Amino acid sequence: MTVNASKLFEVHRVCIRSDWMAWQQIEIPDSIKTLPYHDSAEHLIDSANDAIEAFMLADESVIENFVTCDFHLLDQAMTWIEQNHLLAGNRFCELGAGFAVGAMLASLRGMQAVGIEIEPRLVEAAQAVADSLDNDAQIHCGSFVPRGVEELSEIAREVRNVDTEEGDIYDEIGFEIEDFDLFFAFPWPGENEFFETVVDARGSVGALLLTYRGREGMHLLRKV
Ligand SMILES: C[S@@+](CC[C@H](N)C(=O)[O-])C[C@H]1O[C@@H](n2cnc3c(N)ncnc32)[C@H](O)[C@@H]1O
């Protein structure tokens, strides 16, 4: 792929909510949709989609907050991020992982990948997919919301589709939020600020936050 340099450097500083958050927004071009999928990504996505369909059909009670992103587009966005050398390191974390397909796609490309999901039934089903594919993603059951982030309490009142309960999952994982280089989340409409606040409060400078925004596609921020 030829990267359009002018697009790549269309980077601007954004101020979100108040000036204590400093982010650079990095425009991801629409042309990522033409990028080839990573080796084995299609097989992974097909296997996960089959498992998700079976899970939904068999599930006696609906998990309301669970919907899936565009996994193909996520794989292409990760390729674009790599091709443009935007990563400060090799650690990936999917916040609210569902079937942890993002974490598995990251693991496929050699990243040290973690998915955090609060619903035990989803974690169990995701782990079964990872095991069947020999995928090394670590899938943890718990809340990605760290303890003691004061700024979250106000935003939490406006959030309906994230469980805002705090937890100690990073102790179990063995990494702190500041150890991750790329975060991925699929926030429900209007709830992206909750994820931005978590990463801004505890993530390290240079960390990337990639979010799927439905029809608007992928959105990328770098903490500065
Ligand atoms: C919109 S789904 C996205 C799933 C997956 N990331 C994807 O893109 O396909 C959001 C997921 O976040 C989970 N979730 C909500 N609050 C959470 C929390 N505090 N910690 C971990 N997972 C959470 C929900 O159970 C749901 O599975």
The ligand as an SDF file (V2000), in Angstrom:
LIG
                    3D

 27 29  0  0  0  0  0  0  0  0999 V2000
  -20.0630   -3.1110   22.5470 C   0  0  0  0  0  0  0  0  0  0  0  0
  -19.3970   -4.6050   23.2390 S   0  0  0  0  0  0  0  0  0  0  0  0
  -17.8790   -4.7020   22.3260 C   0  0  0  0  0  0  0  0  0  0  0  0
  -17.2820   -6.0860   22.2780 C   0  0  0  0  0  0  0  0  0  0  0  0
  -15.9660   -6.1850   21.5000 C   0  0  0  0  0  0  0  0  0  0  0  0
  -14.9760   -5.2630   21.9890 N   0  0  0  0  0  0  0  0  0  0  0  0
  -16.2010   -5.9310   20.0350 C   0  0  0  0  0  0  0  0  0  0  0  0
  -15.8200   -4.8680   19.5490 O   0  0  0  0  0  0  0  0  0  0  0  0
  -16.7510   -6.8050   19.3650 O   0  0  0  0  0  0  0  0  0  0  0  0
  -18.8700   -3.9970   24.8460 C   0  0  0  0  0  0  0  0  0  0  0  0
  -18.5280   -5.0920   25.8360 C   0  0  0  0  0  0  0  0  0  0  0  0
  -18.0210   -4.4650   27.0130 O   0  0  0  0  0  0  0  0  0  0  0  0
  -18.4000   -5.2510   28.1360 C   0  0  0  0  0  0  0  0  0  0  0  0
  -18.2720   -4.3880   29.3150 N   0  0  0  0  0  0  0  0  0  0  0  0
  -19.0990   -3.3960   29.7440 C   0  0  0  0  0  0  0  0  0  0  0  0
  -18.5970   -2.8040   30.8450 N   0  0  0  0  0  0  0  0  0  0  0  0
  -17.4150   -3.4330   31.1330 C   0  0  0  0  0  0  0  0  0  0  0  0
  -16.4210   -3.2660   32.1350 C   0  0  0  0  0  0  0  0  0  0  0  0
  -16.5280   -2.3270   33.0710 N   0  0  0  0  0  0  0  0  0  0  0  0
  -15.3440   -4.0660   32.1020 N   0  0  0  0  0  0  0  0  0  0  0  0
  -15.2110   -5.0300   31.1510 C   0  0  0  0  0  0  0  0  0  0  0  0
  -16.1310   -5.2410   30.1810 N   0  0  0  0  0  0  0  0  0  0  0  0
  -17.2110   -4.4380   30.1590 C   0  0  0  0  0  0  0  0  0  0  0  0
  -19.8090   -5.6970   27.7870 C   0  0  0  0  0  0  0  0  0  0  0  0
  -20.1920   -6.8390   28.5320 O   0  0  0  0  0  0  0  0  0  0  0  0
  -19.6780   -5.9750   26.2810 C   0  0  0  0  0  0  0  0  0  0  0  0
  -19.3640   -7.3190   26.0360 O   0  0  0  0  0  0  0  0  0  0  0  0
  1  2  1  0
  2  3  1  0
  2 10  1  0
  3  4  1  0
  4  5  1  0
  5  6  1  0
  5  7  1  0
  7  8  2  0
  7  9  1  0
 10 11  1  0
 11 12  1  0
 11 26  1  0
 12 13  1  0
 13 14  1  0
 13 24  1  0
 14 15  1  0
 14 23  1  0
 15 16  2  0
 16 17  1  0
 17 18  1  0
 17 23  2  0
 18 19  1  0
 18 20  2  0
 20 21  1  0
 21 22  2  0
 22 23  1  0
 24 25  1  0
 24 26  1  0
 26 27  1  0
M  CHG  2   2   1   9  -1
M  END
$$$$
